[in-house]
Amino acid sequence: MDTMKNLNDMSIAQKGSLSVMIDKNKKTIVAFLLIIFLFILGEIVVSNFFSVGQVLLTIKLSSFIALFALCQMIVIAAGGGGLDLSVGFTATLTAILTAVLMDGKNENLLLAILVALAIGAVIGLANGALVSYVKLPPLVVTMAMASIIQGIINVYTAGKSITGKPAPILQTLAAQSTGIFPNILFVLIFMAVIVMIILNKTRWGLKLFGVGTNETNAYLSGVDVKTVRMVAFIISGAVAGLIGLLLIGNMGTAFKDMGSSYVMPSIAAVVVGGVSLAGGEGNYFRVILGSIFLQTLTNLLVALGWGDAGKWLGFGIVLFVLLIAYVSDRRKR
């Protein structure tokens, strides 16, 4: 009898732990299942949609969305309604300026990296200072910054062609593959590991989530809320600057608006990944899954002949549905 009772207790405990694990990773499971659903649906309506080559191409294209989404996730995690609408033009500006510096030579890459980091960090510093210290809304600040940077790009390129080429190393990292795997995937994995370590294993990561969760409690605990939020914007800008280098490495040349089309998908990827727009959390693995989902959806809509109009319509519908689902789930809790 005791043996049977112990076995029953163990079975109940295992079911309970499994239920807890599923509930804890529910958003990850949902994002993964959505991706699988789209690939299966795509295979039904379009031949070879679920082939190895197509899946790897989708992952390659989604990697750039995921990198931009990292900028958004860091700013959103800091709370205060944070968003960074300037990341697209920040990446474009650094791509255009560093293309001239690199001029297709590896020996100029280090200087290009430093310039990209500096430009991105300065833009992020301006955004962060205006949001944290002047108390302006992040949406308005970063939208205005995006317009300013776009104006600078237009003035710089007015009446002349954009010259310069990426360093061969950048082209290898961003555009080429090792075996069947695109090299940008390895860059993304490396970034994901670094981000997860910083957010979950360092004091700054804890401060970031603390500020996003409850800025009053964080302040009373001795955390400099304004500085943490400003640093979040600086990181966002610096990362966007580096993404500009990867974009030019992938494209082979710089051009106006090359990064602006990633802004909306980067925000959508954060939402699809189940990261709360209220702040206080950040799971980059889920954000990557959100990026893959959006790229898969884009590929499917393009294959169906819907084009850009269908893509943006699809993004909008997905955002509405997921936001309603997450809000409803939070109210139930």
C-alpha positions in Angstrom: 0.0 0.0 0.0 2.8 2.4 0.9 4.5 1.6 -2.4 1.4 2.4 -4.4 0.8 5.6 -2.5 4.4 6.7 -3.1 4.0 6.0 -6.8 0.8 8.0 -6.9 2.4 10.9 -5.1 5.4 10.8 -7.6 3.0 10.7 -10.5 1.0 13.7 -9.2 4.3 15.6 -8.5 5.5 14.9 -12.1 2.3 16.0 -13.6 2.4 19.1 -11.4 5.9 20.0 -12.4 5.1 19.4 -16.1 2.1 21.7 -15.8 4.3 24.4 -14.2 7.0 24.0 -16.9 4.4 24.3 -19.7 2.8 27.3 -18.1 6.2 29.0 -17.6 7.2 28.4 -21.2 3.7 28.9 -22.7 4.7 31.9 -24.8 7.7 30.1 -26.2 5.6 27.1 -27.1 3.0 29.3 -28.8 5.6 31.2 -30.9 7.2 27.9 -32.0 3.8 26.3 -32.9 2.9 29.4 -34.9 6.1 29.0 -36.9 5.4 25.3 -37.6 1.8 26.1 -38.5 2.9 28.7 -41.1 5.5 26.4 -42.7 2.9 23.6 -42.9 0.3 26.0 -44.4 2.9 27.3 -46.8 3.8 23.8 -47.9 0.2 23.1 -48.6 -0.3 26.1 -50.9 3.3 26.5 -52.3 5.6 23.7 -53.2 9.0 23.5 -51.4 7.9 26.1 -48.8 9.0 23.7 -46.0 12.2 22.6 -47.7 15.6 22.9 -45.9 16.8 25.6 -48.3 13.7 27.7 -47.8 13.8 27.3 -44.0 17.4 28.4 -43.8 16.7 31.3 -46.1 13.9 32.3 -43.8 16.2 32.1 -40.8 18.8 34.2 -42.6 16.4 37.0 -43.4 14.7 36.9 -40.0 18.2 37.3 -38.3 18.2 41.0 -39.3 14.7 41.5 -37.9 15.9 39.8 -34.7 18.9 42.0 -34.4 16.8 45.2 -34.7 14.3 43.6 -32.3 17.1 43.4 -29.7 17.3 47.2 -29.8 13.5 47.4 -29.1 13.6 44.7 -26.4 16.3 46.4 -24.4 14.4 49.8 -24.5 11.0 48.2 -23.8 12.4 46.2 -20.9 13.3 49.5 -19.2 9.7 50.4 -19.0 8.2 53.9 -19.3 6.6 53.1 -22.6 9.9 52.8 -24.3 10.3 52.3 -28.1 13.1 53.2 -30.4 11.8 54.3 -33.9 15.2 55.7 -34.8 17.1 52.4 -35.1 16.4 52.0 -38.8 17.8 55.3 -39.9 20.6 55.0 -37.4 21.7 51.7 -39.1 21.3 53.4 -42.5 23.4 56.4 -41.6 26.2 54.2 -40.2 26.1 52.0 -43.3 26.5 55.0 -45.6 29.3 56.6 -43.7 31.3 53.5 -43.0 31.0 52.2 -46.6 33.2 55.1 -47.6 35.6 54.4 -44.7 36.0 50.7 -45.5 36.2 51.0 -49.2 36.2 47.2 -49.5 39.3 46.7 -47.3 39.5 44.6 -44.2 42.2 46.8 -42.6 39.6 49.6 -42.4 37.0 47.4 -40.6 38.1 48.3 -37.0 37.8 52.0 -37.7 34.4 51.4 -39.3 33.2 49.5 -36.2 34.4 52.3 -33.9 32.6 54.9 -36.0 29.4 52.9 -36.1 29.5 52.4 -32.4 30.2 56.1 -31.8 27.4 57.3 -34.1 24.9 54.9 -32.7 25.8 55.6 -29.1 25.6 59.4 -29.6 22.1 59.0 -31.2 21.1 56.7 -28.3 22.5 59.2 -25.8 20.4 62.0 -27.2 17.3 59.8 -27.2 17.9 58.6 -23.7 18.7 62.0 -22.3 15.5 63.5 -23.7 13.4 60.6 -22.5 15.0 60.2 -19.0 15.9 63.7 -18.0 13.6 66.0 -20.1 10.7 63.5 -19.6 9.6 63.6 -23.2 7.6 60.6 -24.6 9.9 57.9 -26.1 7.7 57.5 -29.2 7.8 61.2 -30.0 11.5 61.6 -29.3 12.7 58.6 -31.4 10.3 59.5 -34.2 11.7 63.0 -34.3 15.2 61.6 -34.2 14.4 59.3 -37.1 13.3 62.3 -39.1 16.4 64.3 -38.2 18.7 61.4 -39.2 16.7 60.9 -42.4 17.2 64.6 -43.2 21.0 64.3 -42.6 21.1 61.3 -44.9 19.2 63.2 -47.6 21.5 66.2 -47.4 24.6 64.0 -47.4 23.5 62.0 -50.5 21.9 64.9 -52.4 23.2 65.1 -55.9 25.7 62.3 -55.6 25.8 58.6 -55.6 26.6 56.6 -52.4 30.1 55.2 -52.8 32.2 52.6 -50.9 32.0 48.9 -50.3 31.9 46.7 -47.2 35.0 44.9 -46.0 35.2 41.3 -47.3 34.9 40.0 -43.7 31.6 41.7 -43.3 30.3 40.1 -46.6 31.5 36.7 -45.3 29.6 37.2 -42.0 26.4 38.7 -43.3 25.9 37.3 -46.8 27.7 34.0 -47.1 27.3 30.5 -45.6 29.3 27.8 -43.9 28.0 24.6 -45.4 24.3 25.0 -45.6 24.1 27.4 -42.6 24.1 31.2 -43.2 26.9 32.8 -41.2 24.6 35.5 -39.9 22.9 32.8 -37.9 26.1 32.2 -36.0 26.3 36.0 -35.4 22.8 35.9 -34.0 23.5 32.9 -31.8 26.6 34.7 -30.4 24.6 37.9 -29.7 21.8 35.9 -28.1 24.2 34.2 -25.7 25.8 37.5 -24.7 22.4 39.2 -24.3 21.0 36.4 -22.1 24.1 36.4 -19.9 24.0 40.2 -19.4 20.2 40.3 -18.8 20.0 37.3 -16.4 23.4 37.1 -14.8 24.6 40.7 -14.2 23.5 43.4 -11.8 22.7 45.8 -14.7 20.3 43.2 -16.1 18.5 43.0 -12.8 18.4 46.8 -12.5 17.0 47.0 -16.0 14.2 44.6 -15.3 13.6 46.2 -11.9 13.2 49.6 -13.4 10.8 48.2 -16.0 8.8 46.3 -13.4 8.4 49.1 -10.9 10.4 52.3 -11.2 9.3 53.5 -7.7 10.5 50.4 -5.9 13.7 50.4 -8.0 14.4 54.1 -7.0 13.7 53.3 -3.3 16.2 50.4 -3.6 18.9 52.8 -4.7 18.8 52.3 -8.5 19.4 55.3 -10.6 16.3 54.9 -12.8 17.1 57.7 -15.2 20.6 56.4 -15.9 19.4 52.9 -16.5 16.9 54.0 -19.0 19.4 56.3 -20.7 21.9 53.4 -21.0 19.2 51.2 -22.5 18.8 53.8 -25.3 22.6 54.1 -25.7 22.8 50.3 -26.1 19.9 50.4 -28.6 21.7 53.0 -30.7 25.1 51.3 -30.6 23.6 47.9 -31.6 21.7 49.7 -34.4 25.0 51.2 -35.6 26.6 47.7 -35.7 23.6 46.3 -37.6 24.3 49.0 -40.2 27.6 47.3 -40.9 25.9 43.9 -41.3 23.3 45.3 -43.6 25.9 46.7 -46.0 27.8 43.4 -45.7 24.7 41.6 -46.8 23.6 44.0 -49.5 27.1 44.8 -50.8 26.4 48.5 -51.0 24.7 51.2 -48.9 21.5 53.0 -50.0 18.9 55.4 -48.5 16.2 53.7 -46.4 18.0 50.4 -46.2 17.2 50.0 -42.5 13.9 51.9 -42.1 11.8 48.9 -43.3 12.9 46.9 -40.2 11.5 49.2 -37.6 7.9 48.0 -37.6 8.8 44.2 -37.8 11.3 44.7 -35.0 8.5 45.9 -32.7 6.2 43.2 -33.9 8.8 40.6 -33.2 9.0 41.7 -29.6 5.2 41.4 -29.3 5.0 38.0 -31.1 7.8 36.9 -28.7 5.5 37.6 -25.8 7.6 40.4 -24.2 5.4 42.8 -22.3 5.3 46.3 -23.7 4.9 47.5 -20.1 8.5 46.5 -19.5 10.2 44.5 -16.8 11.0 41.4 -18.8 13.0 40.3 -21.8 13.4 36.9 -23.3 15.5 37.2 -26.4 15.0 33.6 -27.5 11.3 34.2 -27.8 12.0 37.5 -29.7 14.1 35.5 -32.2 11.2 33.1 -32.6 8.9 36.1 -33.2 11.3 37.3 -35.9 11.2 33.9 -37.6 7.4 33.9 -37.5 7.2 37.3 -39.1 9.6 36.4 -41.9 7.8 33.2 -42.5 4.5 35.1 -42.7 6.1 37.6 -45.1 7.4 34.8 -47.3 4.0 33.1 -47.4 2.1 36.3 -48.2 4.6 37.1 -51.0 4.3 33.6 -52.4 0.5 34.1 -52.5 1.0 37.3 -54.5 -0.1 39.7 -51.8 3.1 41.7 -51.8 4.0 44.5 -49.4 0.3 45.4 -48.8 -0.4 41.9 -47.7 2.7 41.9 -45.5 1.8 45.0 -43.6 -1.9 43.9 -43.3 -0.7 40.5 -41.9 1.6 42.2 -39.4 -1.2 44.5 -38.2 -3.7 41.6 -37.7 -1.1 39.5 -35.9 -0.2 42.4 -33.6 -3.9 43.0 -32.7 -4.6 39.4 -32.1 -1.6 38.7 -29.9 -1.9 41.9 -27.9 -5.6 41.1 -27.2 -4.6 37.5 -26.2 -1.8 38.7 -23.9 -3.9 41.4 -22.2 -6.7 38.9 -21.7 -4.3 36.4 -20.2 -2.8 39.0 -17.8 -6.3 40.0 -16.6 -7.2 36.4 -15.8 -4.1 36.2 -13.6 
